[in-house]
Amino acid sequence: MGVDYYKILGVNRSAKDDDLKKAYRRKIFEAYEVLSDPLKRAVYDQYGEEGLKGRVPPSDAGGPSGATYFSKEEGPTSSRVNPQNADDLAKYFDFMNTFVGMGGMGGGSGGGIRGSRSSSSNFGDDFFSSLTEGGGGGGSMYQAAPRKAPPIENRLPCSLEDLYKGTTKKMKISREIVEMSGRTMHVEEILNIDIKPGWKKGTRITFPEKGNKQPNVLPAELVFIIDEKPHSVFTRNGGDLIITKNTSLAEALTGLTVHLTTLDGGSLTIPINNVIYPNHEEVVPREEGMPLQKDLTKKGNLRIKFNIKFLRRLTSEQKAGIKKLLGV
């Protein structure tokens, strides 16, 4: 079949686009970290990936008199290690045990080949100084895995009409990308934020890795959190819509008709024939509330509350008329 691209990236055939991007960045990052460091590069050129992992170099490797060397050719001095020399090999494994970690031989546990970094050779010091940031203190010969920047959260105010019908909001973002070379790029992008019918306050929409990008830091997630704008007519309680209607005492006793414009622009005419008393609530028998997020074929209720305006004073004639009307 030729080149196996799945094998190159270290992913399986069911890998998704996000997995491929992460694998690509990981491979490029590892290759750069090794090849940009003279000492790691020397180890890799001589022993390949096994050498970077701290595996024992083969005793019959090439070089003068059958020996293989790796060296850091840098500055006025250089460090060379012959793996067939017991003292040099001990120094090599002392570094691997201390800074790379080699299973049973690392971390100061027994059973490993140990040497001293304080010997007359500056081999150990050269190794230590060649570690990249995050490599010392018992870590890995590679840099530590990139840390994840904390999410960037933004409120996204939406009208009840938006949340009733659903809509798409466009948001322009700008961010900075710092390349490995240190060059900073300013990038602008338009995000399409799809608002689904029935979404509630607090709903979160996440865009992965849309924050600023810096070396050894995974970009932050950009999170938009739905917030509801106040409405002039309706308030919301879960899937229900609530209105408060001011009504006179005469209407409360004799009935009235409520006219409404719905959130999708339609009209409702609701006759109220019941006697309205304090704290009375009228529930419209058909579904006129918000779409229900779990089942968009259904809606919540429309609930009408009443604020009854009572008379402050009655004349003697009015009192007598009311008593006669009520049979008191």
N, C-alpha and C positions, 0 to 999 in steps of 0.2 A: 504494500500500500504506500510505501515511501515514508516520508517524515510523519511521525505520530505527534500531532499538535497537542492532543490531550496529555500525552506523556510529558511533553516539554513543559506545559503549565502545571502538571501534577494534579489534574482534575479528572473526574469521570465523565462519561458521555452524557450524563443527565445534568451537567452543570448549567446553571442559569447565567444570564448576562452579568449579574452582580458578582457571582462567584468567579467568572472569567476575569473581570476587571481586578478583583482582589488578588487572584493568583498571578496575574501579569505584573501588578505593582510589586508583589512580594518577590518574584523572580528577579525583576530588574533591580530592586533594592539590594537583594543579597549579592548579586553579581557585582554591582557597583561597590558595595562595602568591601568585598574581598579584593577586587582588582585595583581599587584606588589606594589600598594600603600596601606599601612595599613588602612588609614582612609576611602578611597574610597571602599576598600574591606569590611570594617565593615558596611558601609552604604548599600552596595550591598547585604551582607549576611542577613541584617535585612529587607530591603525593596525591594530588587531586582532592576530592571531597573527603576521602577517608582521613587524610592528614589533618584537615581542618577539624574533624571530629575527634582527633586525638588518638587514632588507631596506631598501633605499633608499626613503624616503617619496615618494609621487608629487608631482611639482612643481606640479600644478594642484589640490592639495587645498584645501579651504575654509579660511575664517578671514579676518581683516582683510587686505584687498588681495590676496586669493587665497592667503595663507599659512596654514599649519596649525601650531599650537603644541602642545607638551605641557609640562606644568609640575608641579612638586611644591609644592602649596599647603600649607605646613606651617611653623608657627612665624612669627616676625616677618618672615622673608624668604621669597621663592619663586624658583624657577629656571624660566625659560621658554626654550624653544629654538624658533627659527624655522628649519625645514629648508631654506628658500630663502636663508637667510643663510649664506654660505660658512664664516664663522668658527664659527658655532653648529653647522653640520653637521659640521665637522671635529671639534669636541668630542664630538659625538654618536657619530661613528664611532670616535674614539679610545677612548671607553668600550667600545664594542662589540668592538673589536679586542682590548682588553686583558682584559676581564672576561667577555665573552659568547662570543667565538670565532666567526669568520665565514668559515671555509674559507680561501681564498687570501688574505683580507685580515687574518686574525687572527694572534696569536702572534708579532708582530714581524716577520713575513716581508714582503718587498717587494711593491709593487703596490697597497697599500691606501691609503685616505685616512687621513691621520694628523693629529692635532692635539695640543695640549698641555693636560694637566690642571692645569698650574700657572699658567694664564692668570688674568687679573683676575677672570673670572667664577668663582663657586664651584660651577658646574654639575657638574664632574667630582667634586668632593668630596661634593656632595649625592648623586650617583649612588652613589659608593662607600659612603657611610654607610648607604644604603638597602638594600644587599645583605644578604640573610639569611645566617645562619651557614653556612659552607661555600661561599658564592658567590664570595669573593675568591680571589686567587691563580690566576687563569686558568681558573676554573670555568665555570659556567653561570649565566644570569640566574635560573633556577630553583634551588632547593636541590639539593644533590647527591642522587643516588638513595639511598633508604634503605638503610642497611647491615643486614646480617643478623647477628642475635645468635647466638653459638655454641650448638651443641646442648646440651640438658640431659639427661644420661645417668643412668639409675637401674638398679640390679640388680633383677631380678625372680626371686626364688627359686622353683623349681618342683620338686615331687616327681617321682620316676620314674613314679609312677602318672599324674600330670598329663600327662607327656610321652609316655606309652604310649597313653593313651586320648584325649588332647585335652581341653581344658576352656576355660571363659571366666572370666577374673578381672576383677573390678570394682575400679577404682582411683579414689579421690576426689582430685581435684586442686584447688588454689586458686591464683589468679594475680591480678595487678593490671593494670588497663588505664588508662593515662593518656591522657585525651582531649586534643584540640588546645587546649581551653580551660584545661587544667592540672588539671582535676578528676580525681581518682583513684577508680576503681571497683574493688571487690573482688568477684571472680567465682569461684564454685565450680562444678565440673562432675564428673560421673561418667563415666569412660572404660571402655568394654568392651574388654578385651584378649583376643582369640581366640588360644588356644594350640592349634596343630595337632599331630596325632599324629606322632611321630618327630622333632620339633624337637630341636635339639642345644644344648648350652651355647654361648653366644656369639651365638645368633640374635638379631637386632635387630628390634624393632617400633617404627615411627616414626609419631608423630602430628604433622603439620605445624602450625606456628604456634600451639602451645599454651602457650608461655612468656609471661612478662610482656610487655605492650605499652607502648612508649614512643614519643613523637613522633620521626619520622624513623628509627625502628629497627624492622625487621621482626621479629615475635616469633620466639623460638627454637623449633626442633623439640624435642619431648619424645620421648626415645628410651628404651625399656625393653630391657634386655639379659638374655636368658635365662641363669639360673644353675641348676645342679642341686643339690638337697639330697642329703646323704648318705643312703643307704638301708641298712636293717639286714641285708638279705640279699644284694642284688644290687649289683654295680658295673657300669658301662657302658664299653664300648670301641667307639665308633662305633655300629654297628647291633647289636652283640653284647651279650648280658647274661652276666655271669660270677658264679658263686658258688664259694665255697671250703668244702669239706666235710671236717670232722675225721673220721678213720676209724682204726680199730685195725689193727694188723699182721695179725691174723687175718682181718678183713674185707678188707683189701687183697689177701690171698692167696686167700681163698675166695669173695669176692663180697659184695655188699650191695644194698640198695634205697634210693634217695633219694626222699623225699617233699617236694614243693614247693607253695607257694601262689603262683600267678602274679600279675603286676601288675594283671590285670583281674579278680582274685578267683577264678580257676579253680584246679583241683588237678592236679598232675602226679605220676605214679608212674613212676620211672625205674629199671629193674633194671640193675645193673652186674655183668656176668659176667666181664669181663676181669680179669686180674691187674693190680693197681694198683702201680706203681713210682714212685719219686721223680720229680717233675716231669711225671707222667702227667696228661693232660687228656682228659676224655671230652666229645665233641661230640654233643649230642642230634640224632638224624637228621632230625627235623622242625623247622620254623621256630618257635622259641619265644622269639626275641629281640625287639628293638624294631622297630616299623614303620619301613620305609625311606622317607625323606622324598621321594625321587624316584619311588617306586612303592609306594603304600600297600597294594597287594595282596600285597606281599612283606614278610618280616621277616628280621631277622638270626638268628644262631644263639644257642643257649644252651650255654655252655661250663662244665663242672664241673671244678674243680681240687681236688686232695686234699692234705690235711695229715696224713700218716701218723704215728701215735704208735708209735714203736719201743720195745720193752722195754729197760730199762736193765740188767737182770740176768737170767740164766737159770740154773736149777739143773742139776746134772749129768744128772738124769733128763730134763729138758726138752731139753737139748742132744742127748742120745742119741736121743730121740724124733724130733727134727727131722731128724737125720742119717738115721735109718731111713726117715722119710717121704720125704726127698729122694733117697734112694738113694746117699748119700755114704759 
